[in-house]
Amino acid sequence: MRILLTDGDERSALAAARSLVAAGYHVHAAAPGRLSLAGVSRRVTPLAIGAEPLTDPRAYASAVARLVRQLGIDVLLPVTDASVEALLEYREELPPQVRLPLPELHAYRLASDKAAMLELASAAGLAVPPTVVLETRAAGEQLPGPEFFPAVVKPHRSVIRAAGQDGRRRKVGVSGVADAAACRAVLAGLPDGAFPVLLQQRVRGPGEGLFGLRWNGRMVATFAHRRVREKPPEGGVSVYRQSITPPAQLIAAGTRLLTRLGWQGVAMIECKRDLATGRFIFMEVNGRLWGSLQLAIDAGVDFPALLVACALGRPCAPTNGYRVGVGSRWFWGDVDHLYLRLRDGNGGGEGSGRLAAIRDFFTVRPGRDREEIWRWRDPAPFLLESLRWMGVAR
């Protein structure tokens, strides 16, 4: 069986490639260039693809379709939001026989709409942060009072349509703001397509996520982790995280949410646990393979292999047990985290000064912590990433 992974430079693509190679599949990894994290991994065939899912999604879908036909691909796994949406929107470009284990386009777009998901998440049993929805840019002139801040500015989608009618898209990110003046500055820099924009009060507490695979109406696998360190330190992408016992409350609410969406495939339900109340506060749904995927695999839930098995119609017994307390570190991301904490003197919380930052960075739990990218039997991805981090390679 032949598998094609898109977005080969994503860490999640590397984790999926390693998983599927170990499962005995012939794995291809496509990226803008032939050098990519997944593409240099052992027994993975690298591919270059010229089209970009953001700038020309239809051309991208056509280019992927050509690779699928040429290589006789059985299962296609897009990795980023941009490639997922491009391939779902232009599904007709793909050969009908290739398996694309994703939800329907309408379900994916609904899950990606942060404003629309607030009501669904609340109905499923998850708390939502205090939120002001700014429908238009003009609405940003009437902001909440100082007691609402610090807050977070979230465009309603991570990938939006760019101005014009050519189908181009662009990515927009989340920004933390300390006060109304900072909020107005962020809003002024957003494109019109980012609106409506959510202004959410910042939740104090650790990030905890539920990861699931739902197929043909049942949950095949669930997993949960806690973000321990992030980049930037006050909130962002996780650089060190640990597997945790899946909270029954979170699993129940997450399952209800995916059921309401009619979900098919993998998804991450990102939450924060409020320190004051202990409640799970809903942040967003990522309807794709996620950045910390390697942790789930290391802890015992092999989502890529399970997803492909489901797509191929093979039996998949529910997989809920895994090792709790397993840690996963993205080394160069953690180096960046350390630098920012040393530069700024804190990480946004108590006990997070410079000495604590150094202690955290050098604390390793033998037998429990694993490096995300570095593997003795597959060193090339880490070497490539290191050269890029040092500015030696692209």
C-alpha positions as CSV (number, residue, x, y, z in Angstrom):
1,M,0.0,0.0,0.0
2,R,1.2,3.4,-0.9
3,I,0.7,6.5,1.2
4,L,1.2,10.1,0.2
5,L,1.7,12.7,2.9
6,T,1.5,16.4,2.0
7,D,3.4,19.2,3.8
8,G,6.5,17.2,4.5
9,D,8.2,19.9,6.5
10,E,5.6,19.7,9.2
11,R,6.6,17.9,12.4
12,S,3.3,16.1,12.3
13,A,4.1,14.8,8.8
14,L,7.4,13.4,10.1
15,A,5.6,11.7,12.9
16,A,3.1,10.2,10.5
17,A,5.8,9.1,8.1
18,R,7.7,7.3,10.8
19,S,4.5,5.6,12.0
20,L,3.4,4.4,8.6
21,V,6.9,3.2,7.6
22,A,7.0,1.2,10.8
23,A,3.6,-0.3,9.9
24,G,5.0,-1.5,6.6
25,Y,3.5,1.1,4.1
26,H,5.4,2.6,1.2
27,V,5.4,6.3,2.2
28,H,5.9,9.3,0.0
29,A,6.3,12.9,1.4
30,A,5.6,15.9,-0.7
31,A,6.9,19.4,0.0
32,P,7.8,22.5,-2.0
33,G,11.4,21.2,-2.2
34,R,12.9,17.7,-2.1
35,L,14.5,18.4,1.3
36,S,11.9,18.2,4.1
37,L,11.7,16.7,7.6
38,A,9.6,13.8,6.5
39,G,11.3,13.5,3.1
40,V,14.7,12.8,4.6
41,S,13.3,10.2,7.1
42,R,14.4,6.6,6.6
43,R,12.6,4.7,3.9
44,V,10.4,7.7,2.9
45,T,10.4,8.8,-0.7
46,P,10.7,12.6,-1.0
47,L,8.7,14.5,-3.7
48,A,8.7,18.1,-4.8
49,I,5.4,19.8,-5.5
50,G,5.5,23.3,-7.0
51,A,1.9,24.4,-6.4
52,E,0.9,26.0,-3.1
53,P,-2.4,25.3,-1.4
54,L,-2.7,28.9,-0.1
55,T,-1.9,30.8,-3.3
56,D,-3.7,28.5,-5.8
57,P,-5.7,25.7,-4.1
58,R,-7.1,24.3,-7.3
59,A,-3.7,24.0,-9.0
60,Y,-2.4,22.4,-5.8
61,A,-5.2,19.9,-5.8
62,S,-4.4,19.1,-9.5
63,A,-0.7,18.7,-8.7
64,V,-1.4,16.3,-5.9
65,A,-3.8,14.4,-8.1
66,R,-1.1,13.9,-10.7
67,L,1.2,12.5,-8.1
68,V,-1.6,10.2,-6.9
69,R,-2.1,8.8,-10.4
70,Q,1.6,8.5,-11.2
71,L,2.5,6.7,-8.0
72,G,-0.7,4.6,-7.6
73,I,-1.4,6.1,-4.2
74,D,-3.9,4.3,-2.1
75,V,-4.3,6.8,0.8
76,L,-3.7,10.5,0.7
77,L,-3.1,12.3,4.0
78,P,-3.0,16.1,3.9
79,V,-1.4,17.6,7.0
80,T,-2.0,21.4,7.2
81,D,-5.3,23.4,7.3
82,A,-4.4,24.9,3.9
83,S,-3.9,21.5,2.2
84,V,-6.8,19.9,3.9
85,E,-9.2,22.6,2.7
86,A,-7.8,22.7,-0.8
87,L,-8.1,19.0,-1.3
88,L,-11.6,18.9,0.2
89,E,-12.8,21.8,-1.9
90,Y,-11.4,20.4,-5.1
91,R,-12.0,16.7,-4.3
92,E,-13.2,16.2,-7.9
93,E,-9.6,16.7,-9.1
94,L,-8.5,13.5,-7.3
95,P,-8.9,10.0,-8.7
96,P,-12.1,8.4,-7.2
97,Q,-10.2,5.3,-5.9
98,V,-7.8,7.2,-3.6
99,R,-8.9,7.2,0.0
100,L,-9.0,10.7,1.6
101,P,-9.8,10.0,5.3
102,L,-11.3,13.4,6.1
103,P,-14.7,14.8,7.1
104,E,-17.0,16.4,4.6
105,L,-16.1,19.9,3.6
106,H,-19.0,21.5,5.4
107,A,-18.1,19.7,8.6
108,Y,-14.5,20.8,8.3
109,R,-15.3,24.4,7.6
110,L,-17.7,24.5,10.6
111,A,-15.1,23.0,12.9
112,S,-12.6,25.6,11.6
113,D,-14.9,28.5,12.4
114,K,-13.9,29.6,15.9
115,A,-17.0,31.9,16.3
116,A,-19.5,29.2,15.2
117,M,-17.9,26.6,17.4
118,L,-18.4,28.5,20.6
119,E,-22.1,27.6,20.7
120,L,-21.5,24.0,19.7
121,A,-18.8,23.5,22.3
122,S,-21.0,25.0,25.0
123,A,-23.9,22.7,24.0
124,A,-21.5,19.7,24.2
125,G,-20.7,20.6,27.8
126,L,-17.5,22.6,27.5
127,A,-17.1,26.0,29.0
128,V,-16.2,28.9,26.8
129,P,-14.1,32.0,27.7
130,P,-15.7,35.4,28.0
131,T,-15.9,36.5,24.4
132,V,-16.7,39.6,22.4
133,V,-17.3,38.9,18.7
134,L,-16.2,41.8,16.5
135,E,-18.2,41.3,13.4
136,T,-16.6,44.1,11.5
137,R,-13.5,46.3,11.7
138,A,-15.7,49.2,12.9
139,A,-16.9,47.2,15.9
140,G,-13.3,47.4,17.2
141,E,-14.0,51.0,18.2
142,Q,-16.2,49.8,21.0
143,L,-14.0,47.5,23.1
144,P,-14.7,46.2,26.6
145,G,-13.3,48.0,29.6
146,P,-9.8,47.5,31.2
147,E,-11.1,44.7,33.4
148,F,-11.5,42.5,30.3
149,F,-7.8,42.5,29.6
150,P,-5.4,40.8,29.1
151,A,-7.1,39.1,26.2
152,V,-6.5,37.2,23.0
153,V,-7.5,38.3,19.5
154,K,-8.6,35.4,17.3
155,P,-9.6,35.7,13.6
156,H,-12.6,33.4,13.1
157,R,-10.5,31.1,10.9
158,S,-6.8,30.3,10.7
159,V,-7.0,30.3,6.9
160,I,-9.0,33.0,5.2
161,R,-9.7,34.0,1.6
162,A,-7.5,36.8,0.4
163,A,-8.9,40.0,-1.2
164,G,-9.9,39.4,-4.8
165,Q,-11.7,36.6,-6.6
166,D,-8.8,34.4,-7.6
167,G,-9.3,31.9,-4.8
168,R,-6.1,32.8,-3.0
169,R,-5.9,32.2,0.8
170,R,-3.7,33.4,3.6
171,K,-2.9,32.4,7.1
172,V,-3.7,34.6,10.0
173,G,-2.7,34.0,13.6
174,V,-3.8,34.6,17.2
175,S,-2.4,37.5,19.1
176,G,-2.2,38.3,22.8
177,V,-3.1,41.8,23.8
178,A,-2.5,43.5,27.2
179,D,-5.0,46.3,26.8
180,A,-7.4,48.1,24.5
181,A,-4.7,50.1,22.8
182,A,-2.8,46.9,21.9
183,C,-6.0,45.3,20.7
184,R,-6.8,48.2,18.3
185,A,-3.2,48.0,16.9
186,V,-3.7,44.2,16.2
187,L,-7.1,44.7,14.7
188,A,-5.7,47.4,12.4
189,G,-3.2,45.0,11.0
190,L,-5.7,42.3,10.2
191,P,-7.1,41.9,6.6
192,D,-10.9,42.3,6.1
193,G,-11.3,38.6,5.6
194,A,-10.2,37.9,9.2
195,F,-13.5,39.3,10.5
196,P,-15.5,38.4,12.4
197,V,-12.8,38.4,15.1
198,L,-13.1,37.0,18.6
199,L,-11.8,39.0,21.5
200,Q,-11.5,36.5,24.4
201,Q,-10.4,37.0,27.9
202,R,-7.2,35.2,28.6
203,V,-7.7,32.0,30.6
204,R,-5.2,31.3,33.4
205,G,-4.3,27.6,33.4
206,P,-2.5,24.9,31.5
207,G,-3.4,23.9,28.0
208,E,-4.9,20.4,27.9
209,G,-6.1,18.8,24.7
210,L,-8.3,15.9,23.7
211,F,-7.2,14.0,20.5
212,G,-9.6,11.7,18.9
213,L,-10.2,9.5,15.9
214,R,-13.9,9.1,15.0
215,W,-14.8,6.7,12.2
216,N,-18.2,5.6,11.0
217,G,-20.0,7.0,14.0
218,R,-17.8,5.7,16.8
219,M,-14.7,6.8,18.6
220,V,-11.8,4.5,17.6
221,A,-9.1,6.2,19.8
222,T,-8.7,9.0,22.3
223,F,-5.7,10.6,23.9
224,A,-5.0,13.6,26.1
225,H,-2.0,15.7,26.9
226,R,-0.9,18.8,28.9
227,R,1.2,21.6,27.4
228,V,4.1,22.2,29.8
229,R,6.2,24.7,27.8
230,E,5.2,26.8,24.8
231,K,6.7,29.1,22.3
232,P,6.3,32.0,23.1
233,P,6.2,31.2,26.8
234,E,3.0,33.1,27.5
235,G,1.1,30.9,25.0
236,G,1.7,29.4,21.6
237,V,2.9,26.2,20.0
238,S,3.9,23.5,22.6
239,V,7.6,22.6,22.8
240,Y,7.3,20.2,25.7
241,R,4.2,18.3,26.6
242,Q,3.2,15.2,28.6
243,S,0.5,12.5,28.2
244,I,-2.1,12.7,31.0
245,T,-5.0,10.5,32.1
246,P,-7.9,11.3,29.8
247,P,-10.4,13.2,32.0
248,A,-13.8,11.5,31.7
249,Q,-15.5,14.9,31.5
250,L,-13.3,16.0,28.6
251,I,-13.8,12.8,26.7
252,A,-17.6,12.9,27.1
253,A,-17.8,16.5,26.0
254,G,-15.4,16.0,23.2
255,T,-17.2,13.0,21.9
256,R,-20.5,14.9,21.9
257,L,-18.9,17.7,20.0
258,L,-17.5,15.5,17.3
259,T,-20.8,13.7,17.1
260,R,-22.7,17.0,16.6
261,L,-20.2,17.8,13.8
262,G,-20.8,14.4,12.1
263,W,-17.0,14.1,12.2
264,Q,-15.0,11.5,10.3
265,G,-11.2,11.3,10.9
266,V,-8.8,12.7,13.4
267,A,-9.3,15.9,15.4
268,M,-7.8,17.8,18.3
269,I,-10.1,19.6,20.7
270,E,-7.9,22.3,22.3
271,C,-8.8,23.5,25.8
272,K,-7.4,25.1,28.9
273,R,-8.1,24.0,32.4
274,D,-9.0,27.1,34.4
275,L,-6.9,27.3,37.5
276,A,-9.6,29.0,39.5
277,T,-12.4,26.6,38.7
278,G,-10.9,23.4,37.3
279,R,-13.2,23.6,34.3
280,F,-12.2,22.8,30.7
281,I,-12.4,26.0,28.7
282,F,-12.8,25.4,24.9
283,M,-10.3,27.1,22.6
284,E,-10.7,25.5,19.2
285,V,-10.9,22.4,17.1
286,N,-8.0,21.4,14.7
287,G,-9.5,19.0,12.2
288,R,-6.2,17.5,11.0
289,L,-3.1,15.8,12.3
290,W,-1.6,18.0,15.1
291,G,1.9,19.3,15.9
292,S,2.4,17.1,19.0
293,L,1.4,13.9,17.2
294,Q,4.6,12.1,18.1
295,L,3.8,12.2,21.8
296,A,0.6,10.2,21.2
297,I,2.5,7.6,19.2
298,D,5.2,7.3,21.8
299,A,2.6,6.9,24.5
300,G,0.9,4.1,22.7
301,V,-1.8,5.6,20.5
302,D,-0.7,5.3,16.8
303,F,-3.2,7.7,15.2
304,P,-1.7,7.6,11.7
305,A,-1.7,3.8,11.5
306,L,-5.2,3.6,12.9
307,L,-6.4,6.3,10.5
308,V,-5.0,4.5,7.5
309,A,-6.4,1.2,8.7
310,C,-9.9,2.8,9.0
311,A,-9.6,4.3,5.5
312,L,-8.7,1.0,4.0
313,G,-11.6,-0.7,5.7
314,R,-9.6,-2.8,8.0
315,P,-10.8,-3.8,11.5
316,C,-9.9,-1.2,14.2
317,A,-10.6,-2.1,17.8
318,P,-11.1,0.9,20.1
319,T,-7.7,2.1,21.4
320,N,-8.0,4.1,24.6
321,G,-5.2,2.8,26.9
322,Y,-1.8,4.4,26.8
323,R,1.1,5.3,29.0
324,V,0.5,8.3,31.2
325,G,3.4,10.7,32.1
326,V,5.3,10.3,28.8
327,G,7.0,13.5,27.8
328,S,7.9,14.8,24.4
329,R,10.3,17.7,23.6
330,W,10.8,19.6,20.4
331,F,14.4,20.4,21.0
332,W,14.9,23.5,18.9
333,G,11.5,24.9,19.9
334,D,12.6,24.4,23.5
335,V,15.8,26.3,22.8
336,D,13.7,29.2,21.5
337,H,11.5,29.0,24.6
338,L,14.6,29.1,26.8
339,Y,16.0,32.1,25.0
340,L,12.8,34.0,25.3
341,R,12.5,33.3,29.0
342,L,16.2,34.3,29.6
343,R,15.7,37.5,27.5
344,D,12.4,38.5,29.2
345,G,13.1,37.2,32.7
346,N,9.8,35.3,33.0
347,G,7.4,33.0,31.2
348,G,4.2,34.7,32.2
349,G,3.6,32.9,35.5
350,E,5.0,32.3,39.0
351,G,8.2,30.3,39.4
352,S,9.2,31.1,35.8
353,G,12.2,33.3,36.1
354,R,15.6,32.8,34.5
355,L,16.9,30.2,36.9
356,A,13.7,28.2,36.6
357,A,14.0,28.4,32.8
358,I,17.5,26.9,32.9
359,R,16.4,24.2,35.3
360,D,13.4,23.3,33.2
361,F,15.4,23.1,30.0
362,F,18.0,20.7,31.5
363,T,15.6,18.5,33.4
364,V,15.2,15.2,31.7
365,R,13.3,12.2,33.1
366,P,15.1,9.1,32.0
367,G,12.8,6.5,30.5
368,R,9.9,8.9,30.3
369,D,11.0,11.8,28.2
370,R,11.7,11.5,24.5
371,E,12.9,13.9,21.8
372,E,10.3,14.6,19.2
373,I,12.6,14.9,16.2
374,W,15.9,13.3,17.2
375,R,15.9,9.5,16.8
376,W,19.1,7.4,16.9
377,R,17.8,5.2,14.1
378,D,16.6,8.1,12.0
379,P,18.9,11.1,12.6
380,A,18.5,12.9,9.2
381,P,15.4,15.0,10.1
382,F,17.0,16.4,13.2
383,L,20.2,17.2,11.3
384,L,18.2,19.0,8.6
385,E,16.2,20.9,11.2
386,S,19.4,21.8,13.1
387,L,21.1,23.2,9.9
388,R,18.0,25.2,9.2
389,W,17.9,26.6,12.7
390,M,21.5,27.7,12.4
391,G,20.8,29.3,9.0
392,V,23.0,26.9,7.1
393,A,20.4,25.1,5.1
394,R,16.9,26.0,3.8
